[in-house]
Amino acid sequence: MKLEYHERGIYCPEISLWLDSTDPCAATWISHAHSDHARGCHGLAIGTSITLQLYRMRLWMGEGESEPELRQLDYGESIEWNGARLTALPAGHIIGAAQLLIEYRGERLIYTGDIKARPPLCGEVAQPSECDHLIIESTFGLPIYNLLSRDDAAERIVRFARQCLDEGSIPAFIGYALGRGQEIVHVLCQAGVRTAVHGAIARFLPVYEENGYAFPGWEPYDARTMAGKALVVVPTHGSALEASGKNVRLAYVSGWAAMDNARARTGAEELIPYSDHADFVELMELVEASGAKQVDVVHGYTVPFAHILQSRGRHATAPRHAGARSNVEDAEG
Ligand SMILES: [Zn+2]
């Protein structure tokens, strides 16, 4: 199947469908609701019901914009689309995230979007599937990225929170507005830790609750009453807390925490290398499980990861433009 790689996304001309177009277009698949994948007001947006709900909440301005047509395609469901059959498969990553299987003229193509192979803290476990042609991300596509399992990450998060609270300091976790933030809040609340949540993260908690995740006892973050609680904040708020003069100890929960420079970049003393993206070993497992004859590597360490796959006998390429978001360490990871 023909594919065109553009800075704004991937286009499938034979079936007139974009994959994660970040500019307005006639019709796009939206793999998940992070803003580097779900952006712009499209004529038609296809995605899982959770992704479409988050997309509207987060990115669609409403006033003055025409209402996009939304078409739900939930896990395991298929639709016919311009002579192709589209099927959504779980991708791990954040809630609602899906891979798209496109079957066209006897060929199976899978676009993973952002993917995590091992079970995530929150979200459906990814479903690897066989295909002829795989388009896979490579945010952490170098062997140096060896990240924690969800159980080990949860254990580290709770241990650090309790340690700080026991000694009278305030643990503050830097997460992301959508995904990591809610995962950290979930871990802390489930462990019975009193948790205050920054508004940018709290606004999405109801979507998680509707989908079966409970956050018993969470409270809105208030700078005047931080003592005795764990805080969960977005990265931009971490430095403000550091400068607040309060007895705050910062922890950074991210795949980027695998790098020593994360300490200098974030001011965090506790680095917990966990991500909703696959680490290197998981990426290799996903490629193996697909059995794909052709692998296109997009986003992240595209060129080195494609070289590694080639050295192991795979036909792999790193298409030009496919790394538009490449290795920006403030990308959600
Ligand atoms: Zn993402």
Residues whose N, C-alpha, C, O or C-beta is under 5 A from the ligand:
A	BS01	ZN	H34 D114
